[in-house]
Amino acid sequence: MPPGSRARNCPFDYAEALEFDPVLRQFLDDEPVARIRLPYGEGDAWLVTGYDDVRTVTTDRRFSRSAVIGRDFPRMTPEPIVQAEAINVMDPPASSRLRSLVSKGFAPDQIERMRPRIRHVVNGLLDGMAEEGSSADLMEHLAGPLPLITICEILEIPEADHARLRGHARTMMDIGIDNRDDAVRAKAELRAYFTTLTAQRREHPGEDLISVLASARDGDELLDDRELSVMAMVLLITGQDTTTYELGNLSYSLLTRPDLLARVREHPETLPQAINELLRFIPFRKGVGIPRVATEDVELSGVTIKAGDIVHVSYLTANRDGRKFDRPDEVDPERTSPSHMAFGWGAHHCLGAPLAQAEIEIAIGTLLERFPGLALAKPAEEVRWNTTSIWRYPLALPVIW
């Protein structure tokens, strides 16, 4: 039977610590363009796993994100996470305008202005952790609160609303079939909240990121009210939990690699490069995200994808492709190329990546500086991991110092 002619059922529910999903590994090695069937949505989809093919799908105009709107596309969650007006389901040139406007909020000078505040928040959280004595849960004291506090401060969201908004965001990411009604309700409530908040910022702008985005111009272009509210909602969702999970994953990965940990402690200037390599290496999620639709017949790795077919890519497998990376299953802190895809690629590369990287580098760098004897409080195999969400991360990370 030729490659891709039969769809394989793929729940993509593998969640063994940060081990690589063997099903994804098999696709990458044996069938880099394959037909799959996911837990939710109608019909089958293509799964593209090789680095070069993933790059093609994410940059070639013959693959459209906006074409998924209105379709019950194959996916990981009961309720589609996407918003019809959101930037992550737009295609160029429409997305180019929006990205140009939004990127102004994450420009290098903006990130530099945020760094002192991030550092202040990190030190405050670590002060609280130090008061615990000689042991604490790193997820509870640092990884969990830091990104939420940071993005909510940047958006100037009242503290009383933080927990409720985080709850809605997490409900939307749950993969359980019983979660569908709750996910629909959570998405509607988030949408309503940000519609009201962004309207207030239009009328009474401040120094927050929403106000910056409300006034950002690309020539004569401004974000309209609907674009602004959806963008603020997307920033909250993508700007907190994903960074929380990566902080947990990165901390675990460093604390379970004594040689790498000793290296970055002795030479703190190597930490950014070590983090970059770990971001490539870590399988930070399950399965796949938002797909694209082929707008015409396209051949990838000898397989013809027909016009109208749904196409998923795996950034996880692209990051482990031995055709691009030497020793892809090893962590090499001196690796500098090629670029990893942990923050996506092409027209949908994460706009907030500079903020996430700043948070991660400041948090881990300050943590190692202030707690030189930091170590896991229990054997690595006893760390408990999330199994109910699309994200992979430790539920708790007990440490001692």
C-alpha positions as CSV (number, residue, x, y, z in Angstrom):
1,M,0.0,0.0,0.0
2,P,1.5,3.4,-1.0
3,P,2.4,5.9,1.8
4,G,-0.5,7.9,3.1
5,S,-3.2,5.8,1.6
6,R,-4.7,4.6,4.9
7,A,-5.5,6.8,7.9
8,R,-4.1,5.7,11.2
9,N,-6.1,6.5,14.4
10,C,-3.9,8.8,16.5
11,P,-5.1,9.9,19.9
12,F,-1.6,11.3,20.6
13,D,-2.1,10.7,24.3
14,Y,1.5,9.8,25.1
15,A,2.6,11.6,28.3
16,E,5.6,9.8,29.8
17,A,7.6,12.6,31.4
18,L,9.4,14.3,28.6
19,E,10.1,11.2,26.6
20,F,9.4,11.6,22.9
21,D,6.1,10.2,21.6
22,P,7.0,6.9,19.8
23,V,4.1,7.2,17.4
24,L,5.4,10.6,16.2
25,R,8.9,9.1,16.0
26,Q,7.6,6.3,13.8
27,F,5.9,8.7,11.4
28,L,9.1,10.8,11.1
29,D,11.2,7.7,10.4
30,D,8.9,5.6,8.3
31,E,6.1,7.8,6.8
32,P,7.0,11.5,6.9
33,V,3.7,12.5,5.1
34,A,0.9,10.3,6.4
35,R,-2.8,10.1,6.8
36,I,-4.1,10.3,10.4
37,R,-7.4,10.4,12.2
38,L,-7.6,12.5,15.3
39,P,-9.9,12.2,18.4
40,Y,-12.2,15.1,17.3
41,G,-13.5,16.6,14.1
42,E,-14.7,15.2,10.8
43,G,-12.6,13.1,8.4
44,D,-8.9,12.5,8.1
45,A,-5.9,14.8,7.8
46,W,-2.3,14.6,6.6
47,L,0.5,14.7,9.1
48,V,3.7,16.3,7.9
49,T,6.7,15.5,10.2
50,G,10.0,16.3,8.4
51,Y,11.8,19.6,9.0
52,D,11.9,20.7,5.3
53,D,8.3,19.7,4.6
54,V,7.1,21.4,7.8
55,R,8.9,24.5,6.6
56,T,7.2,24.3,3.2
57,V,3.7,23.9,4.7
58,T,4.2,26.8,7.0
59,T,5.6,29.2,4.4
60,D,4.0,28.2,1.1
61,R,0.9,30.2,0.1
62,R,-0.7,27.0,-1.2
63,F,-1.5,26.0,2.4
64,S,-4.1,28.2,4.1
65,R,-4.9,28.6,7.8
66,S,-7.9,30.8,7.1
67,A,-9.5,28.0,5.1
68,V,-10.1,26.0,8.3
69,I,-12.6,28.5,9.5
70,G,-16.1,27.1,9.6
71,R,-14.8,23.5,9.1
72,D,-15.1,20.8,11.8
73,F,-11.4,20.0,11.2
74,P,-9.6,17.1,12.8
75,R,-8.1,18.2,16.1
76,M,-7.0,17.3,19.6
77,T,-9.6,19.1,21.7
78,P,-13.4,18.7,21.8
79,E,-14.0,22.4,21.0
80,P,-11.8,24.2,18.5
81,I,-9.5,26.6,20.2
82,V,-9.3,28.9,17.3
83,Q,-11.2,32.3,17.0
84,A,-12.3,33.2,13.5
85,E,-10.8,36.7,13.7
86,A,-7.6,35.7,15.4
87,I,-4.2,36.2,13.8
88,N,-3.3,32.6,14.1
89,V,-5.9,31.6,11.5
90,M,-5.2,34.4,9.1
91,D,-3.1,34.1,5.9
92,P,-0.8,36.8,4.4
93,P,-1.4,39.5,3.4
94,A,-4.2,40.0,6.0
95,S,-2.0,38.5,8.7
96,S,1.0,40.6,7.6
97,R,-0.9,43.8,8.5
98,L,-2.0,42.5,11.9
99,R,1.4,41.0,12.7
100,S,3.1,44.3,11.8
101,L,0.8,46.1,14.2
102,V,1.1,43.6,17.1
103,S,4.8,43.1,16.7
104,K,5.3,46.7,17.8
105,G,4.2,45.6,21.3
106,F,7.1,43.0,21.3
107,A,9.8,45.1,19.7
108,P,13.3,44.8,21.2
109,D,12.9,48.2,23.0
110,Q,9.6,47.2,24.5
111,I,11.1,43.9,25.8
112,E,14.0,45.8,27.2
113,R,11.6,48.0,29.1
114,M,9.8,45.0,30.4
115,R,13.0,43.3,31.7
116,P,13.3,45.2,35.0
117,R,9.7,44.5,35.9
118,I,10.1,40.8,35.1
119,R,13.2,40.7,37.2
120,H,11.4,42.4,40.1
121,V,8.5,39.9,39.9
122,V,10.9,36.9,39.7
123,N,12.8,38.1,42.8
124,G,9.6,38.6,44.7
125,L,8.5,35.1,43.9
126,L,11.8,33.7,44.8
127,D,11.7,35.6,48.1
128,G,8.5,33.8,48.9
129,M,10.0,30.5,47.9
130,A,13.0,31.1,50.2
131,E,10.7,31.7,53.1
132,E,9.6,28.0,52.7
133,G,12.9,27.0,54.3
134,S,14.9,24.5,52.4
135,S,12.3,23.0,50.0
136,A,9.4,24.1,47.9
137,D,7.4,23.3,44.7
138,L,9.0,25.2,41.8
139,M,5.7,25.0,39.8
140,E,3.8,26.6,42.6
141,H,6.3,29.3,43.6
142,L,7.8,30.3,40.2
143,A,6.7,28.6,37.0
144,G,3.0,28.9,37.8
145,P,2.6,32.5,38.9
146,L,5.3,34.3,36.9
147,P,3.9,34.2,33.3
148,L,0.4,35.0,34.6
149,I,1.6,37.9,36.7
150,T,3.7,39.2,33.8
151,I,1.2,39.0,31.0
152,C,-1.6,40.4,33.2
153,E,0.6,43.3,34.3
154,I,1.6,44.0,30.7
155,L,-2.1,43.9,29.7
156,E,-3.1,45.6,33.0
157,I,-5.7,43.1,33.9
158,P,-7.0,43.5,37.5
159,E,-5.6,41.0,39.9
160,A,-9.0,40.0,41.1
161,D,-9.6,38.6,37.5
162,H,-6.4,36.6,37.2
163,A,-7.5,33.2,38.6
164,R,-10.8,33.2,36.7
165,L,-9.2,34.0,33.3
166,R,-6.5,31.4,33.9
167,G,-9.3,28.8,34.6
168,H,-11.0,29.6,31.4
169,A,-7.8,29.3,29.4
170,R,-7.0,25.9,30.9
171,T,-10.5,24.7,30.3
172,M,-10.1,25.4,26.6
173,M,-7.0,23.3,26.4
174,D,-8.5,20.2,28.1
175,I,-8.7,17.2,25.7
176,G,-11.4,15.3,27.6
177,I,-14.7,14.6,25.7
178,D,-16.7,15.6,28.7
179,N,-15.2,19.0,28.6
180,R,-16.9,20.3,25.4
181,D,-19.7,22.3,27.0
182,D,-17.3,23.8,29.5
183,A,-14.9,24.7,26.8
184,V,-17.6,26.5,24.7
185,R,-18.6,28.4,27.8
186,A,-15.1,29.3,28.7
187,K,-14.3,30.6,25.2
188,A,-17.5,32.8,25.2
189,E,-16.7,34.2,28.6
190,L,-13.2,35.1,27.7
191,R,-14.4,36.7,24.5
192,A,-17.0,38.8,26.4
193,Y,-14.4,39.9,29.0
194,F,-11.9,41.1,26.5
195,T,-14.5,42.8,24.3
196,T,-15.4,44.9,27.4
197,L,-11.8,45.5,28.5
198,T,-10.5,46.6,25.1
199,A,-13.4,49.0,24.6
200,Q,-12.5,50.6,27.9
201,R,-8.8,50.9,26.8
202,R,-9.9,52.5,23.5
203,E,-11.7,55.2,25.4
204,H,-9.2,55.6,28.2
205,P,-5.7,54.4,27.0
206,G,-2.8,53.9,29.4
207,E,0.7,52.5,29.2
208,D,-0.4,48.8,28.9
209,L,0.1,46.6,25.9
210,I,-3.6,46.6,25.0
211,S,-3.4,50.4,24.8
212,V,-0.2,50.2,22.8
213,L,-1.9,47.9,20.3
214,A,-5.0,50.0,20.2
215,S,-2.9,53.0,19.0
216,A,-0.3,51.1,16.9
217,R,-0.3,52.1,13.3
218,D,0.9,50.5,10.1
219,G,0.7,53.5,7.8
220,D,-3.0,54.5,8.2
221,E,-4.0,51.1,9.5
222,L,-5.2,50.5,13.1
223,L,-6.6,47.3,14.7
224,D,-10.4,47.4,14.6
225,D,-12.4,46.7,17.8
226,R,-12.9,43.0,17.1
227,E,-9.3,42.4,16.1
228,L,-8.1,44.1,19.3
229,S,-10.4,42.1,21.6
230,V,-9.4,38.8,20.0
231,M,-5.7,39.7,20.0
232,A,-5.8,40.5,23.7
233,M,-7.6,37.2,24.4
234,V,-4.9,35.3,22.3
235,L,-2.1,37.1,24.2
236,L,-3.5,36.0,27.5
237,I,-4.0,32.4,26.5
238,T,-0.6,32.0,24.8
239,G,1.3,34.4,27.0
240,Q,0.9,32.6,30.3
241,D,0.3,28.8,30.4
242,T,2.7,27.9,27.6
243,T,5.5,29.8,29.3
244,T,4.5,28.2,32.7
245,Y,4.8,24.8,31.2
246,E,8.1,25.5,29.5
247,L,9.6,26.9,32.7
248,G,8.7,23.7,34.4
249,N,10.0,21.5,31.6
250,L,13.2,23.5,31.3
251,S,13.9,23.4,35.1
252,Y,13.3,19.7,35.2
253,S,15.5,19.2,32.2
254,L,18.4,21.1,33.7
255,L,18.0,19.5,37.2
256,T,18.1,16.0,35.6
257,R,21.3,16.8,33.6
258,P,24.1,17.4,36.1
259,D,26.8,18.2,33.5
260,L,24.6,20.8,31.8
261,L,23.5,22.3,35.1
262,A,27.2,22.6,36.2
263,R,28.1,24.2,32.9
264,V,25.5,27.0,33.0
265,R,26.2,27.6,36.7
266,E,29.9,28.0,36.1
267,H,29.4,30.0,32.8
268,P,26.0,31.9,33.2
269,E,26.6,33.5,29.8
270,T,26.0,30.1,28.2
271,L,22.5,29.8,29.6
272,P,20.6,31.4,26.7
273,Q,22.1,29.0,24.2
274,A,21.5,26.0,26.6
275,I,17.8,27.1,26.9
276,N,17.5,27.4,23.1
277,E,18.8,23.8,22.7
278,L,16.4,22.5,25.4
279,L,13.5,24.2,23.7
280,R,14.4,22.3,20.5
281,F,14.7,19.0,22.4
282,I,11.7,19.1,24.7
283,P,8.4,17.7,23.4
284,F,6.4,20.4,25.0
285,R,2.9,19.3,23.7
286,K,0.9,16.3,22.6
287,G,0.1,15.7,18.9
288,V,-0.6,18.7,16.7
289,G,-2.2,22.2,16.8
290,I,-4.0,24.3,14.2
291,P,-4.0,22.8,10.7
292,R,-3.9,24.2,7.2
293,V,-5.8,23.4,4.1
294,A,-4.2,22.8,0.7
295,T,-5.6,25.2,-1.8
296,E,-4.2,23.2,-4.7
297,D,-2.5,19.8,-5.3
298,V,0.9,19.8,-3.7
299,E,3.6,17.1,-3.6
300,L,5.6,16.6,-0.5
301,S,8.2,13.8,-0.2
302,G,6.7,12.0,-3.1
303,V,3.1,12.1,-1.7
304,T,0.4,14.2,-3.4
305,I,-1.8,16.2,-1.1
306,K,-5.0,17.1,-2.9
307,A,-6.7,20.5,-3.0
308,G,-9.1,20.8,0.0
309,D,-7.2,18.3,2.2
310,I,-6.5,19.2,5.8
311,V,-2.8,19.3,6.7
312,H,-1.2,19.2,10.2
313,V,2.5,19.7,10.9
314,S,4.5,18.5,13.9
315,Y,7.1,21.0,15.1
316,L,8.1,18.4,17.6
317,T,9.3,15.9,14.9
318,A,10.8,18.7,12.8
319,N,12.9,19.6,15.9
320,R,14.1,15.9,16.0
321,D,14.7,15.4,12.3
322,G,18.1,13.7,11.9
323,R,18.2,14.9,8.3
324,K,18.7,18.4,9.7
325,F,20.1,18.0,13.2
326,D,23.2,16.0,14.0
327,R,22.5,13.6,16.9
328,P,18.9,15.0,17.2
329,D,18.0,13.0,20.3
330,E,20.9,14.4,22.3
331,V,21.1,17.8,24.1
332,D,24.1,19.7,22.7
333,P,24.5,23.0,24.4
334,E,26.9,24.2,21.7
335,R,24.4,23.6,18.9
336,T,23.6,26.8,17.0
337,S,21.9,25.7,13.9
338,P,19.6,25.1,12.2
339,S,16.9,27.1,14.0
340,H,14.4,25.2,16.0
341,M,10.6,25.4,15.6
342,A,9.5,25.4,19.3
343,F,7.9,28.8,18.6
344,G,6.4,27.8,15.3
345,W,7.6,28.9,11.8
346,G,6.7,31.2,9.0
347,A,3.7,33.5,9.0
348,H,2.6,32.0,12.4
349,H,5.8,32.1,14.3
350,C,4.9,33.2,17.8
351,L,4.8,36.9,18.1
352,G,5.3,36.8,21.9
353,A,8.4,34.6,21.6
354,P,10.7,37.5,22.7
355,L,8.7,38.0,25.8
356,A,8.7,34.3,26.6
357,Q,12.4,34.1,26.1
358,A,13.0,37.1,28.3
359,E,10.9,35.6,31.1
360,I,12.5,32.2,30.8
361,E,16.1,33.5,30.8
362,I,15.5,35.9,33.7
363,A,13.6,33.3,35.8
364,I,16.1,30.4,35.4
365,G,19.2,32.6,35.5
366,T,18.0,34.3,38.8
367,L,16.9,30.9,40.2
368,L,20.3,29.3,39.7
369,E,22.1,32.4,41.0
370,R,20.0,32.6,44.2
371,F,19.8,28.9,44.9
372,P,23.2,27.5,44.0
373,G,22.5,24.1,45.7
374,L,19.1,23.6,43.9
375,A,18.2,20.0,43.2
376,L,15.1,17.8,42.7
377,A,13.6,16.8,46.1
378,K,12.7,13.4,44.8
379,P,13.9,10.9,42.1
380,A,13.0,12.1,38.6
381,E,10.7,9.0,38.0
382,E,8.5,10.2,40.9
383,V,7.7,13.6,39.4
384,R,4.0,13.6,38.4
385,W,3.1,14.8,34.9
386,N,0.0,16.3,33.3
387,T,-2.1,13.9,31.2
388,T,-5.4,15.7,30.6
389,S,-4.2,18.7,28.5
390,I,-2.6,19.1,25.1
391,W,0.4,20.4,27.0
392,R,3.1,18.3,28.6
393,Y,4.6,19.6,31.9
394,P,5.2,18.5,35.6
395,L,2.2,19.0,37.8
396,A,4.6,19.7,40.7
397,L,8.3,20.1,40.8
398,P,9.6,19.7,44.4
399,V,13.1,21.1,44.9
400,I,15.5,21.4,47.7
401,W,18.5,23.8,48.3
